[in-house]
Amino acid sequence: MKEYTAIVMDAEKHSLGESPYYDPRYDRYSWVDITQGRLWTMTEGRKTYFELGQPIGAAIPLRDTDGFLLAARDGLYVYRDGKADCIKGLQEVYKPYWRSNDAKADRSGRIWFGATVSDEHEPEGSLFCYDKGEILCMQENTKIANGMAWSKDQKHFFFSDSLEYAVFRYTYDAKNGTITDRQVLFTVEDGVPDGMCIDAEDNLWVAIWGGSRIEKRSSVTGELLAVVHVPAEHTSSCCLAKKAGSVFLFITSAGDGLTGEYDGCLFRCPVEVPGVISDFAKV
């Protein structure tokens, strides 16, 4: 089994860093601090944030502009030019104490997003999909809906439900955007599975919350192939980036309630295999 060690990429600490993206169109990194309600972006020599005023579970780059789709507590928002507009309220979908968690776009631009609860409630939620103005429930009765990825041939969908301590594999119908045949691909010990990405060889890279690591797993067998050691306890998500011929993992973490030197920082780790083409949100 191969082992890597991530290094600090940016030392500013975030309460709950999540939803990392690298957008090669703009040479731009982005991520959110969920509990602070901030969308962060970083380009060469410049780092800025936009504050929504409520938790932001994820921010997906838009297909046709340099803006973002924000999955927030009470709705889905489009952020462009320093302003966020709600395109779909979630009050009729979410319970009052739910908020959005992780979100990804599939190759058709559909927006997949999970719901979770605040700490004072028992874990519950569901996985949803927003397509052509409608919201569909794709997986009911999740505990903490989290990381998502699709296989290169678009025949399988992967989803981590953190407090099931498992990553699930589904059969995916790319034309209709449906998932069936849920099976446990693998379970995690010493931590819980959080955000994930997939590489061009169809291997998953899964952040292990509470485990100070990223695990590389086969998307076919679930076999553990490699470990990325991260100097932060709560690794939350990762994405693969390719820049100037080099491939690396861009990793977020959470620092709330922790005292480690690098808890809540951003990290990077050189790896060998690039990710699949980024999928952008279509609104």
C-alpha positions in Angstrom: 0.0 0.0 0.0 1.3 3.4 -1.0 1.6 6.2 1.6 1.7 10.0 1.0 2.0 13.0 3.3 0.1 16.2 2.6 1.6 19.6 3.3 0.0 22.9 4.3 -1.2 24.9 1.3 -2.8 27.8 3.2 -2.4 28.2 6.9 -5.6 30.2 7.6 -7.9 28.2 9.7 -11.6 27.4 8.9 -14.3 26.2 11.3 -15.7 23.7 8.8 -13.8 23.7 5.5 -15.6 21.7 2.7 -16.4 21.5 -1.0 -12.9 22.0 -2.5 -12.8 22.7 -6.3 -10.0 23.6 -8.7 -11.3 25.3 -11.8 -8.7 25.2 -14.6 -10.7 27.7 -16.7 -9.8 30.4 -14.2 -6.8 28.8 -12.4 -9.1 29.2 -9.3 -9.4 27.3 -6.1 -12.6 27.4 -4.2 -14.0 26.0 -1.0 -16.6 26.9 1.7 -16.6 27.3 5.5 -20.0 25.8 6.2 -20.6 27.2 9.7 -19.3 30.6 8.8 -21.4 30.8 5.7 -18.5 31.8 3.5 -17.5 30.9 0.0 -13.8 31.3 -0.5 -11.9 31.7 -3.7 -8.2 31.8 -4.3 -6.3 32.7 -7.5 -2.7 33.7 -7.9 -1.9 36.2 -5.3 -5.5 36.9 -4.3 -7.8 35.3 -1.7 -11.3 36.6 -1.0 -14.6 35.4 0.5 -18.3 36.0 0.1 -20.5 35.7 3.2 -24.1 34.5 2.6 -25.4 35.0 6.2 -26.3 31.3 6.7 -24.5 28.0 6.4 -23.3 27.0 3.0 -22.9 23.3 2.6 -21.2 23.4 -0.8 -20.4 25.6 -3.8 -20.2 24.2 -7.3 -18.7 26.2 -10.2 -21.3 27.1 -12.8 -21.0 25.8 -16.4 -21.4 29.0 -18.4 -20.0 31.7 -16.1 -17.4 32.2 -13.4 -20.1 32.0 -10.7 -21.2 29.3 -8.3 -24.2 27.3 -7.3 -24.5 27.5 -3.5 -26.3 24.7 -1.5 -27.4 26.6 1.6 -29.6 26.1 4.6 -32.8 27.4 3.1 -32.3 27.2 -0.6 -30.1 26.8 -3.7 -28.5 30.1 -4.7 -26.7 31.4 -7.8 -23.7 33.5 -6.9 -22.4 35.9 -9.6 -20.6 39.2 -9.5 -20.7 39.5 -5.7 -24.4 38.8 -5.3 -26.4 35.7 -4.5 -29.9 35.0 -5.7 -32.1 32.2 -4.5 -33.3 30.0 -7.4 -35.0 27.3 -5.4 -36.2 27.5 -1.8 -35.9 24.4 0.3 -38.5 25.2 3.0 -41.0 22.7 1.6 -38.3 20.0 1.3 -36.2 20.4 4.4 -37.3 20.1 8.0 -36.7 23.3 10.0 -33.5 22.1 11.6 -31.9 20.6 8.4 -29.2 22.3 6.3 -27.5 21.4 3.1 -24.2 19.5 3.3 -22.1 18.3 0.4 -23.1 18.8 -3.2 -21.8 17.9 -6.7 -23.0 18.3 -10.3 -23.3 15.3 -12.6 -22.2 15.4 -16.2 -25.5 16.8 -17.3 -25.3 19.6 -14.9 -27.9 18.3 -12.4 -27.2 19.3 -8.8 -27.0 16.5 -6.3 -27.0 17.7 -2.7 -27.5 16.2 0.8 -29.3 17.3 3.9 -28.1 16.9 7.4 -29.0 18.4 10.8 -27.4 20.6 13.5 -25.7 18.9 16.4 -28.6 19.1 18.8 -30.8 16.7 16.8 -30.5 13.0 16.0 -28.7 12.4 12.7 -31.1 12.3 9.8 -31.5 13.7 6.3 -31.8 12.6 2.6 -30.0 12.9 -0.7 -31.7 15.1 -3.3 -31.3 16.1 -6.9 -32.2 19.4 -8.5 -33.0 19.2 -12.2 -34.9 21.6 -14.5 -36.5 23.4 -11.6 -37.6 20.3 -9.7 -36.2 18.6 -6.6 -36.3 14.8 -6.3 -35.4 12.7 -3.3 -32.8 10.2 -4.5 -32.0 8.4 -1.2 -34.2 8.6 1.9 -33.2 8.2 5.5 -29.6 9.0 5.3 -27.7 10.0 8.5 -25.1 12.4 7.3 -25.4 12.7 3.5 -21.9 13.4 2.3 -19.4 12.7 -0.5 -20.5 12.0 -4.1 -18.7 10.8 -7.3 -19.5 9.1 -10.6 -17.5 6.5 -12.5 -15.8 7.5 -15.7 -18.2 5.4 -17.8 -21.1 7.0 -15.9 -22.5 3.6 -15.0 -22.0 3.9 -11.2 -22.6 6.5 -8.5 -20.8 6.6 -5.2 -22.1 8.2 -2.0 -20.8 8.3 1.6 -23.2 8.4 4.5 -20.9 9.3 7.2 -22.7 7.9 10.2 -23.3 4.6 8.4 -19.5 4.5 8.3 -19.9 3.4 4.7 -19.4 4.4 1.1 -22.2 3.0 -1.1 -22.1 2.1 -4.8 -25.2 2.4 -7.0 -26.1 1.6 -10.6 -26.4 5.0 -12.3 -28.7 5.9 -15.3 -26.9 8.9 -16.8 -29.7 9.6 -19.2 -32.5 9.9 -16.6 -30.3 10.7 -13.6 -31.5 7.9 -11.4 -29.8 5.5 -9.0 -30.7 1.9 -8.1 -29.2 -1.2 -6.6 -27.5 0.3 -3.5 -24.6 -1.8 -2.1 -22.0 -1.2 0.5 -18.7 -0.7 -1.3 -16.6 -0.5 1.9 -16.8 0.6 5.5 -14.4 2.7 7.5 -12.8 2.2 10.9 -11.0 4.8 12.9 -13.0 7.8 11.5 -15.9 8.3 9.3 -16.1 8.8 5.5 -16.7 12.4 4.4 -16.2 14.1 1.0 -14.6 12.4 -1.9 -13.4 12.6 -5.5 -12.6 10.0 -8.2 -9.6 9.8 -10.5 -9.2 8.8 -14.1 -8.5 5.2 -13.2 -11.8 5.0 -11.3 -10.3 5.0 -7.8 -12.0 7.0 -5.1 -10.1 9.4 -2.8 -12.2 9.7 0.4 -11.6 12.1 3.3 -11.7 10.4 6.7 -13.2 12.7 9.3 -11.5 12.1 12.7 -8.8 10.1 11.0 -6.2 12.6 9.8 -6.1 11.0 6.4 -7.4 10.5 2.8 -8.0 6.9 1.7 -7.6 5.8 -1.9 -10.0 3.0 -2.6 -10.9 0.8 -5.6 -14.4 1.8 -6.8 -14.8 -1.9 -7.9 -13.8 -3.8 -4.8 -13.4 -1.2 -2.1 -9.8 -2.3 -1.5 -7.6 0.2 0.3 -4.9 1.2 -2.2 -3.1 4.1 -0.6 -3.3 6.5 2.4 -2.6 10.3 2.4 -1.6 11.4 5.9 -2.9 14.9 6.7 -1.7 16.9 9.8 -5.3 17.8 10.7 -7.7 15.6 12.7 -10.9 16.4 10.7 -10.1 16.0 7.0 -13.4 16.9 5.3 -13.0 16.6 1.5 -10.6 16.6 -1.4 -10.5 17.2 -5.2 -7.9 16.4 -7.8 -6.2 19.3 -9.5 -3.9 19.4 -12.5 -1.7 22.5 -12.9 1.4 23.0 -15.0 1.7 19.3 -15.7 1.5 18.3 -12.0 -1.4 16.5 -10.3 -2.2 16.9 -6.7 -5.0 16.5 -4.1 -6.5 19.8 -2.8 -7.7 19.0 0.7 -10.0 20.8 3.2 -10.3 20.3 6.9 -12.2 21.6 10.0 -10.8 23.3 13.0 -13.8 24.0 15.2 -13.2 22.8 18.7 -9.7 21.6 17.9 -6.3 22.9 19.0 -3.9 21.3 16.6 -1.5 23.5 14.8 -3.0 22.9 11.3 -6.6 21.9 12.2 -8.8 23.8 9.8 -6.1 24.6 7.2 -5.9 23.7 3.5 -3.5 21.1 2.2 -2.1 19.7 -1.0 -0.4 16.4 -1.9 1.3 15.4 -5.2 -0.2 12.2 -6.7 0.2 10.4 -10.0 -3.3 10.1 -11.6 -5.4 13.1 -12.6 -9.1 13.4 -11.9 -12.0 13.1 -14.3 -13.1 16.2 -16.1 -14.8 18.5 -13.7 -18.6 18.7 -13.9 -20.2 22.1 -13.5 -23.6 23.1 -12.4 -26.2 24.0 -15.0 -28.9 26.5 -13.9 
